[in-house]
Amino acid sequence: MNPFDSTIIDFLNQFSQLSWTLDSTIRFISGNHLIKGGVLLTIFWWGWFKTNEYQPYIQLHLIATLFSSFIAMIVARALAKSLPFRLRPIHEDNIDFTLPYSMKPTLLEGWSSLPSDHAVLFYALSAGMFYISKKVGIFALIYTTLFICLPRIYLGLHYPTDIIAGAFIGIAITTVCNSNYFIVNKSQSVLDWSRSKPEYFYPIFFIITYQIADMFDSSRALISFIKHILQTIFF
C-alpha cells in the first residue's frame, strides 16, 4: 500500500470500533441507495424542471449527463475486470485493518477494488450538475465525497486512490459527453423527442434515472437471472 493510501486509511481506521452506532450508521449510509443516488437524482429532476431562460440548455446537458452515467458504469465494470486484480483493504492480509462493527469480512470478496464504480458513476453525475448551476455542482461533488465515497474508505471497501481514479474517469466521461458535438448530435434529438412524445419519453426517463440511483443493481440482477435460466435450459 502506498504512503498516500496508508496515511488516510490509518487515520480513518483509528475510529473503527469506537462506537457501534457510528460504525453502523456509516455502514447503513454506504449501502442505502436512497441516500446515495436518490439525493443526487432528486436534484437532477429538480434541475430538469427548473423554469428559467436557461432551461433548454440545462436539459440538453442533463441528457448528456445521463448518457455519461450509463457509459461510466460500463467503463467502470470493464476496467475492474481487465485491470490487475486489487484486493480491498478489508481483504488484504498485509494491512492491520480494524473491521468496523456490522461489517462482514467477506463483503464484496472476489471483486476488484480498482476503480471504485461508486466514484465513477456518482462523480460523473455530479460533474453534470454544474450545468444546472455552479453551486449545485459544488454541492453534488461535496455530497458525493462525504456521503458516498468517504464511507467506503472508512469501511475498508476502497483505497483512496480507487476513489480518485474513479472520480477522474467519471468526470472525464461527463466532460466528453457534454461536448458540443455530442450535444448537437445526440442530446438535441432526445430533447426534441421529449417535447413531441412526452408520454413515451418520461416513463423511460424515470426508469433510467431510477436505475442510476439503484446503481443498475436491479438491471444486473435481472440480466444475471435470465443468463442463469438460459444456461440451465440450453446447456
C-alpha positions in Angstrom: 0.0 0.0 0.0 1.4 3.4 -1.0 2.0 6.1 1.6 -0.9 8.2 0.4 -3.4 5.4 0.9 -1.9 4.2 4.2 -2.0 7.7 5.7 -5.7 8.2 5.0 -6.8 4.7 5.9 -4.8 4.6 9.1 -6.3 8.0 10.1 -9.9 6.8 9.5 -9.3 3.4 10.9 -8.4 4.7 14.3 -12.1 5.5 14.8 -13.2 2.0 13.9 -15.0 0.0 16.7 -15.0 3.1 19.0 -18.8 3.3 18.6 -21.2 0.7 17.4 -23.7 3.5 16.5 -21.1 5.3 14.4 -19.9 2.2 12.5 -23.5 1.0 11.9 -24.6 4.4 10.7 -21.7 4.7 8.2 -22.4 1.1 7.1 -26.1 2.0 6.5 -25.2 5.2 4.6 -22.8 3.2 2.4 -25.4 0.7 1.4 -28.6 2.8 1.1 -29.4 3.7 -2.5 -31.9 6.4 -1.4 -29.1 8.3 0.5 -26.6 7.7 -2.3 -28.3 8.0 -5.7 -31.7 9.2 -4.5 -30.5 12.6 -3.3 -28.5 13.3 -6.5 -31.2 12.2 -8.8 -33.8 14.3 -7.0 -31.5 17.3 -7.7 -31.3 16.1 -11.3 -35.1 16.1 -11.7 -35.3 19.5 -10.0 -32.8 20.9 -12.4 -34.7 19.4 -15.4 -38.0 21.1 -14.4 -36.4 24.4 -13.1 -38.0 27.1 -15.2 -35.7 29.9 -16.4 -34.2 31.2 -19.6 -31.5 28.5 -19.5 -33.9 25.6 -19.2 -33.3 24.2 -22.7 -29.5 24.5 -22.2 -29.7 22.7 -18.9 -31.9 19.9 -20.2 -29.5 19.3 -23.1 -26.6 18.8 -20.7 -28.6 16.7 -18.3 -29.5 14.4 -21.2 -25.8 14.2 -22.0 -25.1 13.5 -18.3 -27.5 10.6 -18.3 -25.5 9.1 -21.3 -22.3 9.7 -19.5 -23.6 8.0 -16.3 -24.5 4.9 -18.3 -21.2 4.8 -20.2 -19.4 5.4 -16.9 -20.8 2.2 -15.3 -19.9 0.2 -18.4 -16.3 1.6 -18.3 -16.0 1.0 -14.6 -17.0 -2.7 -14.8 -14.8 -3.2 -17.9 -11.8 -1.7 -16.1 -12.4 -3.7 -12.9 -12.4 -6.9 -14.9 -9.5 -6.0 -17.2 -7.0 -4.3 -14.8 -4.8 -6.3 -12.5 -6.9 -7.6 -9.5 -6.6 -5.4 -6.4 -7.7 -6.7 -3.0 -9.9 -4.4 -0.9 -8.4 -3.2 2.4 -10.7 -5.5 4.4 -9.4 -8.5 2.4 -5.7 -7.5 2.4 -3.8 -9.6 4.9 -0.8 -7.3 4.9 -2.8 -4.4 6.3 -3.5 -4.0 10.0 -7.1 -3.0 9.5 -9.7 -3.0 12.3 -13.0 -4.1 10.8 -15.8 -1.7 11.7 -18.8 -3.0 13.6 -21.6 -4.5 11.4 -19.2 -5.2 8.6 -18.8 -8.7 7.2 -15.2 -9.6 6.3 -16.4 -11.4 3.2 -18.3 -8.5 1.7 -17.5 -8.0 -2.0 -14.9 -10.7 -1.8 -13.6 -11.6 -5.2 -14.5 -8.1 -6.6 -11.5 -5.9 -7.6 -11.1 -2.7 -5.7 -9.9 -0.6 -8.6 -11.6 1.6 -9.8 -14.5 2.4 -7.5 -17.6 2.1 -9.5 -19.4 4.3 -7.0 -16.9 7.0 -7.6 -17.0 6.6 -11.4 -20.8 6.8 -11.5 -21.6 9.5 -8.9 -18.7 11.8 -9.8 -19.9 11.6 -13.5 -23.3 12.5 -12.3 -22.0 15.3 -10.0 -20.0 16.8 -12.8 -23.1 17.2 -14.9 -24.8 19.1 -12.1 -22.5 22.0 -12.8 -24.7 22.7 -15.9 -27.6 23.4 -13.5 -25.5 25.9 -11.6 -22.1 26.2 -10.1 -23.5 26.0 -6.6 -25.5 22.8 -7.3 -22.4 21.2 -8.9 -20.2 22.0 -5.9 -22.8 20.7 -3.5 -23.1 17.5 -5.6 -19.3 17.0 -5.5 -19.1 17.5 -1.8 -22.1 15.3 -1.2 -20.6 12.5 -3.3 -17.3 12.8 -1.5 -18.7 12.8 2.1 -21.7 10.6 1.9 -20.9 8.1 -0.9 -17.1 7.7 -1.3 -15.6 8.5 2.2 -17.8 5.9 3.9 -16.4 3.2 1.5 -12.9 4.1 2.5 -13.8 4.0 6.2 -15.4 0.6 5.8 -12.3 -0.8 4.0 -14.1 -1.3 0.7 -11.8 1.0 -1.2 -8.4 2.7 -1.1 -8.4 6.5 -1.5 -6.6 6.0 -4.9 -9.5 3.8 -6.0 -11.8 6.8 -5.4 -9.6 9.3 -7.1 -9.2 7.1 -10.1 -12.9 6.6 -10.3 -13.6 10.3 -9.9 -11.2 11.1 -12.7 -12.8 8.6 -15.0 -16.3 9.7 -14.3 -15.6 13.4 -14.7 -13.7 12.8 -17.9 -16.5 10.8 -19.4 -19.1 13.5 -18.5 -16.8 16.2 -19.9 -16.6 14.3 -23.2 -20.3 13.6 -23.4 -21.1 17.3 -22.8 -19.0 18.4 -25.7 -20.7 20.5 -28.4 -20.5 17.6 -30.9 -22.4 15.2 -28.5 -25.0 17.9 -27.6 -25.8 18.7 -31.2 -25.8 15.1 -32.5 -27.3 13.2 -29.5 -28.9 15.4 -26.8 -30.8 17.7 -29.1 -32.7 14.8 -30.8 -33.6 13.3 -27.4 -34.8 16.7 -26.2 -36.9 17.2 -29.3 -38.4 13.7 -28.7 -39.2 14.6 -25.1 -41.3 17.5 -26.4 -43.0 15.7 -29.2 -43.7 12.4 -27.3 -43.6 13.2 -23.6 -45.9 10.2 -22.9 -43.1 7.9 -24.1 -40.1 9.9 -23.0 -40.8 10.5 -19.3 -41.6 6.8 -18.4 -38.3 5.8 -20.0 -36.6 8.8 -18.4 -37.9 7.8 -15.0 -36.7 4.2 -15.4 -33.2 5.3 -16.4 -32.8 7.7 -13.5 -34.2 5.1 -11.1 -31.6 2.6 -12.4 -28.8 5.1 -11.9 -29.9 5.8 -8.4 -30.0 2.0 -7.9 -26.6 1.7 -9.5 -28.1 -0.6 -12.0 -28.3 -3.4 -9.3 -31.8 -4.4 -10.4 -30.8 -4.5 -14.1 -27.7 -6.5 -13.3 -29.7 -8.9 -11.2 -32.3 -9.4 -13.9 -29.7 -10.0 -16.6 -27.8 -12.5 -14.3 -31.1 -14.3 -13.7 -32.0 -14.5 -17.3 -28.5 -15.7 -18.2 -28.7 -18.4 -15.5 -32.1 -19.6 -16.7 -30.9 -19.8 -20.4 -27.8 -21.7 -19.4 -29.9 -24.1 -17.4 -32.3 -24.7 -20.3 -29.9 -24.9 -23.2 -26.7 -26.2 -21.6 
